[in-house]
Amino acid sequence: MRFEIDQETLPIKFDFFNKKITLYNQNFRHFCTMTKNDYQNELEWLYKQAPNYQIDGKRAYKPGLQNIIKLCEFFGNPQDKIKTVHIGGTNGKGSTSNMLASVLQEAGYKVGLYNSPHLIEFTERIKVNGQNAEPDFVYDFIQKLRDLPADIRPSFFEFTTVMAFEYFHRLNVDVAIIEVGLGGRLDATNIIKPMVSAITNVAQDHQNILGDTVEEIAIQKAGIVKPNIPIISGDENEATKNIIHDKAVENNAPFIDATEIKTDLVTDLKGVYQKKNIRVVLALISELQKSGFNISEEQVQKGLSNVHKNTNFLGRWFEFSQDPLTICDTGHNKAGLEQVFSQLNSVDKFKHIILGFVKDKKIDEVLEMLPGNATYYFVKPEIKRGRHPNDYEHQLKKSGISYKIFDDVQSGYLSAKQDVKNGEMIFIGGSNFVVGDFLEKNLQK
């Protein structure tokens, strides 16, 4: 995990002898001195004290809102002091929220953005106008965890959620875009009372928590629908769309079907699947305009065209290099991988495909979808939940594909880079953690 501070917005003095970072925080108006180790130690302590779903899996998931309610009350309910937009769904939450943030920034608004998981640095989860939360705020806020009453034992996600609410409140954002962590009905973010909510789509993912069928999962996703608050659906499946619609009727909430929107607008996020997410963004913008937000057509176009620049969003059909063409994508569930692999198949190049998975991944489903005309490099993500390819090599042998196995992502990438020939391409994906491992090792080089 790298320690980085944006030097354009935060004056820094670095003492190379004592390895101390002294910074003046313009938002909080105080000086803070801490070492890199201080900051890293606090993050590591947080990971250990508060179970993290990304690391620990299902045992870290704390369904229900009782704990987050107590936690927010302890910090003065910062979520009630900011305007919010709530975005859920199986796939596309991150893309949709970042596109919306970019448009609002182009319109001159100060925008908070809460996404998960992070790819490289913890502070990616909490941004204001594209800038990561400042390390001194994170450091100071983690100290408060030590003062929590005995009856509040937050999960990692619950604590980072209230951290985001407090950060957005302190920085006095005009609006905060809040991405659902997992599911919806029992997710920690569901404590907010947003101006508008959206569900991008519903597909099978986290079945061990949310249910085996898309209908069961849709019920959980639709749990973010609240009385009288508009809900936007981007789902093309009639069965799941009807579940969201019925929940809207039950709550007297205006229902907007984004799939009916016709548009030829494009975004700098290059995945073909972004066309569906754009429709959700346009529906969200329309509802915000009704609430008094002044957003022009030109600002919509500029916002969609400058998502990377405005929000520093990474990982969705992200072009790491052109020579050789190297693409990363964090699509990891069945529906997401189907879209990614379909787009890969449309690229007329021989492919070197680097894939890795977590332990609960159904490998047989992935093998059924793999693009042809490729060599595969199966890797183990560094995270504790990362699955070593040796565990499923018996399935790889039966598939008949050409493959190699590596202990880590970087080794697989270096091998692919050595093997790739002129006119061929490299792809890295299968998991958020594979893309994160790759970017952490290579993005700054």
C-alpha positions in Angstrom: 0.0 0.0 0.0 1.6 3.3 -1.1 1.5 6.5 0.9 0.6 9.4 -1.4 -0.5 13.0 -0.9 -1.6 15.3 -3.7 1.1 18.0 -3.8 -1.0 20.4 -5.8 -3.6 20.8 -3.0 -1.5 20.1 0.1 1.8 21.8 0.9 4.3 19.2 2.2 7.6 19.2 4.0 9.5 15.9 4.1 12.3 15.3 6.5 14.3 12.5 4.8 16.4 11.9 7.9 13.6 11.4 10.3 11.1 10.2 7.7 8.5 12.5 8.9 5.8 14.1 6.8 4.7 17.6 8.0 1.6 18.9 6.2 -0.7 21.9 6.4 -4.3 20.8 5.8 -6.2 23.7 4.2 -9.6 22.1 4.8 -9.1 21.4 8.5 -6.8 24.3 9.2 -4.2 22.6 11.4 -0.7 21.2 11.2 -0.2 17.5 11.6 3.1 15.6 11.9 3.1 11.9 11.4 5.4 9.3 10.0 4.6 7.1 7.1 4.8 4.2 9.6 2.3 5.9 11.9 -0.3 6.1 9.1 0.3 2.6 7.9 0.1 1.2 11.4 -3.2 2.9 12.0 -4.6 1.4 8.8 -3.3 -2.0 9.7 -4.9 -1.7 13.2 -8.2 -0.7 11.6 -8.1 -3.8 9.3 -7.4 -6.0 12.4 -10.0 -4.4 14.7 -12.8 -4.2 12.2 -13.6 -7.2 10.0 -13.3 -6.4 6.3 -15.4 -8.3 3.8 -12.9 -7.9 1.0 -10.3 -9.6 3.2 -12.3 -11.9 5.5 -15.3 -12.7 3.3 -18.8 -13.5 4.7 -17.7 -13.6 8.4 -17.0 -9.8 8.2 -20.5 -9.0 6.8 -22.8 -7.5 9.4 -26.3 -7.3 8.1 -28.7 -4.8 9.5 -28.6 -1.1 10.3 -28.6 -1.2 14.1 -24.8 -0.9 14.4 -24.4 1.8 11.8 -27.2 3.8 13.4 -25.4 3.7 16.8 -22.1 4.5 15.0 -23.5 7.5 13.2 -25.2 8.7 16.4 -21.8 8.6 18.1 -20.4 10.9 15.5 -23.4 13.3 15.5 -25.2 11.8 12.4 -23.1 13.5 9.8 -25.1 11.7 7.1 -28.2 13.9 7.9 -26.1 17.1 7.3 -25.3 16.5 3.7 -27.3 16.0 0.5 -26.8 12.5 -1.0 -27.5 10.3 -4.0 -27.6 6.6 -3.5 -26.5 4.1 -6.2 -26.8 0.3 -5.9 -26.8 -2.6 -8.3 -24.8 -5.7 -9.1 -22.5 -4.1 -11.8 -22.0 -0.5 -12.9 -22.3 1.2 -9.5 -18.8 2.6 -9.6 -18.9 3.7 -13.2 -22.3 5.3 -12.8 -21.3 7.2 -9.6 -18.1 8.4 -11.1 -19.8 9.6 -14.3 -22.4 11.4 -12.3 -19.7 13.0 -10.1 -17.8 14.1 -13.2 -20.9 15.8 -14.6 -21.7 17.6 -11.4 -18.1 18.8 -11.1 -18.3 20.2 -14.6 -21.4 22.0 -13.5 -19.4 23.7 -10.7 -20.5 21.6 -7.7 -18.4 20.3 -4.9 -19.0 16.6 -5.0 -18.2 13.9 -2.5 -17.8 10.3 -3.8 -17.8 7.1 -1.8 -16.8 4.0 -3.6 -15.5 0.5 -2.7 -13.3 -1.4 -2.7 -10.1 0.6 -3.3 -7.6 -0.6 -5.8 -4.3 0.8 -4.5 -4.8 3.3 -1.6 -7.4 3.2 1.1 -8.2 6.9 0.6 -9.5 6.2 -2.9 -12.8 5.2 -1.2 -13.5 8.8 -0.1 -13.0 11.6 -2.6 -14.0 15.2 -3.0 -13.9 16.5 -6.6 -11.6 13.7 -7.6 -9.1 14.1 -4.7 -8.6 11.3 -2.3 -9.4 11.9 1.4 -6.4 13.3 3.1 -4.2 10.9 5.1 -4.2 13.1 8.3 -8.0 13.1 8.4 -8.0 9.3 8.1 -5.3 9.0 10.7 -7.1 11.3 13.2 -10.5 9.6 12.6 -9.2 6.1 13.2 -8.1 7.3 16.7 -11.8 7.8 17.5 -12.4 4.1 17.0 -10.5 3.5 20.2 -13.1 5.7 22.1 -16.2 3.8 20.9 -18.6 2.5 23.5 -18.4 -1.2 24.2 -21.8 -1.9 22.5 -20.6 -0.6 19.1 -18.3 -2.9 17.3 -18.3 -1.8 13.6 -17.2 -3.7 10.6 -14.5 -2.2 8.4 -17.2 -1.1 5.9 -19.4 0.5 8.6 -16.5 2.5 10.0 -15.3 3.7 6.6 -18.9 4.6 5.8 -19.3 6.9 8.7 -15.8 8.2 8.0 -17.0 9.2 4.5 -20.1 10.9 5.9 -18.0 13.0 8.3 -15.4 13.9 5.7 -18.1 15.1 3.3 -19.8 17.1 6.1 -16.5 18.7 7.2 -15.7 19.7 3.6 -19.2 21.0 3.1 -19.9 19.3 -0.2 -22.9 20.3 -2.3 -23.8 16.6 -2.8 -22.3 13.2 -1.9 -22.7 10.2 -4.2 -22.8 7.1 -2.0 -22.3 3.7 -3.6 -23.9 0.7 -1.9 -21.3 -1.7 -0.5 -23.2 -5.1 -0.8 -26.8 -5.7 -1.5 -28.9 -2.7 -0.3 -31.6 -3.4 2.2 -29.1 -4.3 5.0 -26.1 -2.3 3.7 -24.6 0.3 6.0 -25.1 3.0 3.4 -28.8 2.5 3.6 -29.0 4.8 6.6 -29.0 7.9 4.3 -32.1 9.7 3.1 -31.0 10.6 -0.5 -32.6 13.0 -3.0 -32.7 10.2 -5.5 -31.6 6.5 -5.7 -30.7 4.2 -8.6 -30.2 0.5 -9.1 -28.1 -0.1 -12.2 -28.9 -3.7 -12.7 -29.4 -7.0 -10.9 -27.4 -10.2 -11.5 -26.0 -13.1 -9.6 -23.3 -12.2 -7.1 -22.6 -12.8 -3.5 -25.3 -15.6 -3.6 -24.1 -16.9 -0.2 -25.3 -13.7 1.3 -28.0 -12.2 -1.0 -29.8 -15.2 -2.3 -29.5 -17.8 -5.1 -31.8 -16.3 -7.7 -31.8 -12.9 -9.3 -35.3 -12.4 -7.9 -34.0 -12.9 -4.4 -31.1 -10.6 -5.0 -33.4 -8.0 -6.5 -35.4 -7.9 -3.3 -32.2 -7.0 -1.4 -31.2 -4.4 -3.9 -34.7 -2.9 -3.9 -34.3 -2.3 -0.1 -32.7 1.1 -0.9 -36.1 2.3 -2.2 -37.5 4.8 0.4 -40.8 6.6 0.8 -41.4 9.4 -1.7 -37.8 9.4 -3.0 -37.4 8.8 -6.8 -35.9 5.4 -7.7 -34.2 4.8 -11.1 -33.9 1.3 -12.6 -31.4 0.5 -15.3 -32.3 -3.2 -15.3 -33.4 -4.8 -18.6 -34.7 -8.0 -17.0 -38.5 -7.6 -16.7 -38.8 -9.9 -13.6 -36.2 -7.9 -11.6 -37.4 -4.6 -12.9 -41.0 -5.4 -11.7 -39.6 -6.2 -8.2 -38.0 -2.7 -8.1 -41.2 -1.2 -9.5 -43.4 -2.9 -7.0 -41.2 -1.7 -4.1 -41.5 1.8 -5.5 -45.3 1.6 -5.6 -45.3 0.3 -2.0 -43.3 3.3 -0.9 -45.1 5.9 -3.1 -41.7 6.5 -4.7 -41.6 7.8 -8.3 -40.2 5.0 -10.6 -38.0 5.9 -13.5 -37.1 3.3 -16.1 -33.7 4.3 -17.5 -33.8 1.7 -20.2 -36.4 3.8 -22.0 -33.9 6.7 -22.4 -32.5 7.1 -25.9 -29.1 8.7 -26.3 -26.0 8.8 -28.4 -23.8 10.3 -25.7 -20.5 8.6 -25.0 -18.0 8.6 -22.2 -14.2 8.2 -21.9 -14.9 5.0 -20.0 -14.4 2.7 -22.9 -16.3 -0.5 -21.9 -19.1 -1.3 -24.3 -21.3 -1.9 -21.2 -21.0 1.8 -20.3 -23.8 2.6 -22.7 -26.3 1.2 -20.2 -24.8 3.1 -17.3 -25.0 6.4 -19.2 -28.8 6.0 -19.3 -28.9 5.7 -15.6 -26.7 8.8 -15.2 -29.0 10.8 -17.5 -32.0 9.8 -15.4 -30.2 10.8 -12.2 -29.3 14.1 -13.7 -32.9 14.8 -14.7 -34.1 14.1 -11.2 -31.3 16.4 -9.7 -32.4 19.1 -12.1 -35.9 18.9 -10.7 -34.3 19.3 -7.2 -32.7 22.6 -8.3 -29.3 21.5 -9.6 -28.3 23.7 -12.6 -26.7 21.3 -15.1 -26.5 22.1 -18.8 -26.3 19.7 -21.8 -22.8 20.9 -22.5 -21.8 20.1 -18.9 -23.3 16.7 -19.2 -21.3 16.0 -22.4 -18.0 17.4 -20.9 -18.6 15.4 -17.7 -19.1 12.1 -19.5 -16.0 12.8 -21.6 -13.7 13.6 -18.7 -14.4 11.0 -16.1 -10.8 9.9 -15.7 -9.6 13.4 -15.5 -12.2 14.6 -13.0 -12.5 11.7 -10.7 -9.3 9.7 -11.2 -11.4 6.6 -11.8 -9.5 3.4 -12.7 -10.1 -0.2 -13.5 -13.0 -0.3 -15.9 -11.7 -1.2 -19.4 -8.7 0.9 -18.4 -6.0 1.3 -21.1 -2.8 1.0 -19.2 -0.6 1.1 -22.3 -0.9 1.1 -26.1 2.4 -0.7 -26.9 1.6 -3.4 -26.2 -2.1 -2.7 -25.9 -2.8 -3.5 -22.2 -6.3 -3.4 -20.7 -7.5 -3.8 -17.1 -11.0 -4.5 -16.0 -12.4 -5.3 -12.6 -15.4 -7.2 -13.8 -15.6 -10.3 -11.6 -19.0 -11.8 -11.3 -20.7 -13.9 -14.0 -22.6 -11.0 -15.6 -19.6 -8.6 -15.5 -17.2 -11.2 -16.9 -19.6 -12.0 -19.7 -19.6 -8.4 -20.8 -15.8 -8.0 -20.5 -15.0 -11.3 -22.3 -17.5 -10.4 -25.0 -15.7 -7.1 -25.6 -12.4 -9.0 -25.6 -13.6 -11.3 -28.3 -14.4 -8.3 -30.4 -10.8 -7.2 -30.4 -9.0 -8.8 -33.4 -5.7 -9.6 -31.7 -4.1 -12.6 -30.1 -4.6 -12.2 -26.4 -2.4 -12.8 -23.3 -5.0 -12.9 -20.5 -4.0 -12.7 -16.9 -6.7 -13.8 -14.5 -7.0 -14.4 -10.7 -9.9 -15.0 -8.3 -10.9 -15.1 -4.7 -11.7 -18.3 -2.9 -15.5 -18.3 -3.4 -15.3 -17.9 -7.2 -17.1 -20.6 -9.2 -14.2 -21.4 -11.6 -16.4 -23.7 -13.8 -18.6 -20.7 -14.7 -15.5 -18.6 -15.7 -14.0 -21.4 -17.8 -17.2 -21.6 -19.9 -16.9 -18.0 -20.9 -13.2 -17.7 -21.7 -12.3 -16.0 -25.0 -10.5 -18.0 -27.6 -7.3 -17.2 -29.5 -5.5 -16.6 -26.2 -2.8 -17.8 -23.8 -3.8 -17.6 -20.1 -1.8 -16.7 -17.0 -3.6 -17.7 -13.8 -2.3 -15.8 -10.8 -3.0 -15.6 -7.0 -4.1 -12.2 -5.7 -2.1 -11.0 -2.8 -5.1 -10.7 -0.5 -5.8 -13.3 2.1 -8.9 -14.5 0.2 -7.0 -14.8 -3.0 -7.2 -18.3 -4.5 -4.0 -20.0 -5.7 -4.4 -21.5 -9.2 -2.9 -24.7 -8.0 -6.3 -25.3 -6.2 -8.2 -25.4 -9.5 -5.6 -26.6 -11.9 -7.5 -29.8 -12.4 -10.2 -27.8 -14.0 -7.8 -25.9 -16.2 -6.4 -29.1 -17.5 -9.9 -30.3 -18.5 -10.6 -27.0 -20.3 -8.0 -27.6 -23.0 -6.7 -24.0 -22.9 -3.1 -23.0 -23.0 -2.1 -21.7 -19.6 0.6 -20.9 -17.1 0.4 -20.6 -13.3 2.0 -17.9 -11.1 2.2 -17.2 -7.3 1.4 -13.5 -7.8 0.0 -11.0 -10.3 3.3 -9.3 -11.1 5.0 -12.5 -12.1 2.2 -13.4 -14.4 2.3 -9.9 -16.0 6.0 -10.0 -16.5 5.7 -13.4 -18.2 2.9 -12.1 -20.5 4.9 -9.0 -21.3 7.8 -11.1 -22.3 5.6 -13.4 -24.4 3.5 -10.8 -26.2 4.4 -10.1 -29.8 3.9 -7.1 -32.1 0.1 -6.7 -32.8 -1.0 -8.8 -29.7 -2.5 -7.6 -26.5 -2.5 -8.2 -22.7 -5.6 -8.2 -20.5 -5.6 -8.2 -16.7 -8.7 -9.0 -14.7 -11.0 -11.5 -12.9 -11.0 -9.6 -9.6 -10.7 -6.1 -8.2 -7.7 -7.4 -6.3 -5.9 -8.6 -9.4 -6.3 -5.2 -11.0 -5.3 -3.5 -7.8 -2.2 -5.6 -7.4 -1.2 -4.9 -11.0 -1.8 -1.1 -10.8 0.0 -0.8 -7.5 3.1 -2.4 -8.9 3.1 -0.7 -12.3 1.0 2.5 -12.5 3.7 4.8 -11.2 6.6 3.2 -13.2 
